[in-house]
Amino acid sequence: MTVRIRRLRPEAFLPEYAHDGDTDAGMDLRAAEDLTLEPGTPTLVPTGLAIELPPGFEAQVRPRSGLALRHAVILPNSPGTIDPGYRGEIQVILLNLGREPYTVRRGDRIAQLVVARYEKIEWVEGELSESARGAAGFGSSGR
């Protein structure tokens, strides 16, 4: 599959897979500039990229586990969704849950990008069929 991409700044890094072959679902997104993440303050981190997804596809922006484990930096709206009609810059919302400021450097891997197919649906109101689970909700499978 090919996807059209545009660098909005010459120093932007194209998303890339960390490993060769078909072993990675997500591509690394990198920061386009240096920023400091203050504790407890959500911060938009630009990537310097814009994409044109084909109809029926979305891009999901997902966290990097190493950032969360080593630095307590997360994506508070994970996964973020990029719709096929969006043509603006991809920016990643990062939140520093640590106690000290965390510095993001230009070129740092800040998130993963996964392109996925989706289906448009049409709601049909009516009675629902029976199932083994029924209306059993939170914690019901932990018995």
C-alpha positions in Angstrom: 0.0 0.0 0.0 1.3 3.5 -0.8 0.3 6.6 1.1 1.1 10.2 0.0 3.2 12.1 2.6 4.5 15.7 2.7 7.3 17.1 4.7 6.1 20.5 6.1 9.6 21.3 7.2 12.8 20.0 5.6 14.1 18.6 8.8 11.1 16.3 9.4 11.7 12.6 9.5 9.6 10.2 7.5 7.9 7.5 9.6 9.8 4.2 9.5 9.6 0.7 10.7 12.2 -0.3 13.3 12.7 -3.7 11.8 12.9 -5.1 8.3 10.2 -7.5 7.0 6.6 -7.8 8.2 7.4 -7.9 11.9 6.2 -4.4 12.9 2.7 -3.0 12.7 3.7 0.5 13.7 6.1 3.0 12.3 8.1 5.3 14.5 7.0 9.0 14.5 9.8 11.4 15.4 9.8 14.9 16.9 10.6 17.7 14.5 11.9 20.1 17.2 13.3 20.2 20.7 10.7 20.7 23.4 10.6 20.4 27.2 7.6 18.5 28.7 6.8 20.0 32.1 5.3 17.5 34.6 1.5 17.3 34.3 1.1 19.6 31.3 -0.1 18.0 28.0 2.2 19.3 25.1 1.7 19.1 21.4 4.9 17.8 19.7 5.1 18.5 16.0 6.3 15.9 13.5 6.6 18.2 10.5 4.5 15.7 8.4 1.1 15.6 6.8 -0.4 12.6 5.1 -3.2 11.8 2.6 -4.8 8.5 3.5 -7.1 6.7 1.0 -10.8 6.5 1.8 -11.5 3.6 4.2 -8.3 4.0 6.1 -7.3 5.8 9.4 -3.9 6.3 11.0 -3.7 5.5 14.7 -1.1 7.4 16.8 -0.1 5.1 19.6 2.3 5.3 22.6 5.8 4.0 22.7 6.2 1.6 25.7 9.8 2.6 26.4 8.8 6.3 26.9 6.2 5.2 29.4 8.3 2.7 31.3 11.6 4.7 31.4 10.3 8.3 31.6 6.6 8.2 32.5 5.7 10.0 29.3 2.4 8.9 27.8 -0.2 9.8 25.1 -3.3 10.8 27.1 -5.6 10.3 24.1 -4.3 7.0 22.9 -4.9 6.0 20.3 -5.2 9.2 18.5 -7.1 9.0 15.2 -6.1 10.7 11.9 -9.0 10.6 9.6 -8.5 10.2 5.8 -9.8 13.8 5.2 -7.2 15.5 7.5 -4.4 17.2 5.7 -2.8 19.2 8.6 0.4 18.5 10.5 0.5 15.3 12.5 1.2 16.4 16.1 1.4 14.1 19.1 0.0 15.0 22.5 2.6 13.9 25.1 2.0 14.0 28.9 4.9 13.8 31.3 3.7 12.0 34.4 7.1 12.2 36.1 8.2 14.7 38.7 10.9 16.4 36.6 10.8 18.1 33.2 11.6 15.7 30.3 13.3 17.0 27.2 12.3 15.8 23.8 15.0 16.2 21.2 14.5 16.7 17.4 14.6 13.2 16.0 13.5 11.4 19.1 10.9 8.6 18.6 7.8 9.9 20.3 5.0 7.6 19.1 4.0 4.9 16.7 1.8 5.2 13.6 -0.4 2.3 12.5 -2.5 2.6 9.4 -5.7 0.5 9.6 -8.8 -0.2 7.4 -12.2 0.7 8.8 -15.8 0.2 7.7 -18.5 2.7 7.6 -21.6 1.4 9.4 -25.3 2.1 9.4 -27.2 1.7 12.6 -30.3 -0.5 12.6 -32.5 -0.1 15.7 -34.2 -3.1 17.1 -34.1 -5.9 19.6 -30.7 -7.6 20.2 -30.1 -11.3 20.0 -29.3 -13.3 23.1 -25.7 -14.2 23.9 -23.9 -16.3 26.6 -22.6 -13.2 28.3 -25.7 -11.1 28.0 -25.5 -7.8 29.9 -22.7 -9.0 32.3 -20.2 -6.1 32.3 -17.0 -5.0 34.1 -15.2 -7.7 35.9 -17.7 -10.4 34.9 -15.1 -12.6 33.2 -12.8 -12.7 36.3 -14.6 -15.4 38.1 
